[in-house]
Amino acid sequence: MDFSHGILLFVIGCTVTFIGFFMAFLVINYNKKKELQRLKELEERKKFPDHYFGDDTVWQLKKIELLLQ
């Protein structure tokens, strides 16, 4: 093996290593964001159990309709 083959193997090896680490970074980052979103939803459920945005206004409108009848 001469010097040019060594340089070529070095470049190929560095490129493959960089691409592999970048792909691992993307996968880990995706899973981390997904986990943080799940934890945020759990925290929101602890603050407002069985509460969905807009439900209180619908319930109030039904209550007013019942009172007007």
N, C-alpha and C positions, 0 to 999 in steps of 0.2 A: 504494500500500500504506500503510495507516495503522498506528498503534502497536499495536493489538490483533492484527493479522495478524502483525506482527513478533514479538510475544511468543509467539503460537501456534506459529510456525515455530521459534522458539528452543526451546520446550518439546518439540516433536516431534523436532527434531534432536538434542537432548540425550538424549532417551529412546532413540531408535534407536541413537545412538552407545554409550550405556551397555549396551544389550542386546547389541550386536555385540561389544564388548570382553569382556563377561561370557561370551558363547559361545566366543570365542577362548580365554579363560582356562580354561574347562572342557575344551576339546579338548586344549590344551597340557598341562594337569595330568594328564589321563587318559593321554596318550602318555608323559609323564615317569614316571608310576607303573609303567606297563607295561615301560618300558625298565629301570627300577631293579630290577624283579622278575626280568627276564631276566638282568641282570648278577649278581644275587644267586644265581640258579640256577647260573650259570657258575662263580662262586666256590665254591659248595658242591661242584660236580663236581670242581673242582681239589683240594679238601681230601680228598674221599672218591671217587676214581674208581671207577666201576662198583659203587658201594655203595648199596644201598637199605635203608632202615630195616626191620628185621625179617628180612632175609635171613640174617644171621649166626646168629640163634636157630634158624631152620629148618634151616640147614646143620648146626648142632651137634646138633640132635635126630636128623637122619638119620645122622650119624656115630655117635651113641650106639646107635641101632638096629642099625647094621651091626656094631658091636663086640659087642653082646649076642647076635647070631645065631651 
